[in-house]
């Protein structure tokens, strides 16, 4: 099935309706929704600037979805540690770009830090991936205090 922008927008709205909004706990997508989130990440990476802008607009005030996206970054870090598969580094970075640091900057940086160090644990040099991620991902992330304090 070819994934379309309409499919992504509809999925965002449907999941938001059934998602609890909490900034106290970040939750990865549930097993019924994970496929959609992976499809959304794949679509986002291949999308045009105007399609990305439409996704960002659709996510405005959808804190449940933004919560799940940040949860996916944390979950990607865990999966990366378990599998060593670069797919999870790429998925986590894409989820972070889509989430765009729109809930709590501190939690956003912590999620990126977990992903960064999970890639190191998996034997993958994260610097190249972070430097080329663009969007809301700082290209000089390795120089952030949150990273330097863990070294």
Secondary structure, DSSP 8 states (H G I E B T S, - for coil): ----HHHHHHHHHHHHHH----SSS-----TTTHHHHHHHHHHHHH--HHHHHHHHHHHTT-HHHHHHHHHHHHHHHHHHHHH--HHHHHHHHHHHHHHTT-S-HHHHHHHHHHHHHHHHHTT--HHHHHHHH-TTS-TTGGGSHHHHTT-
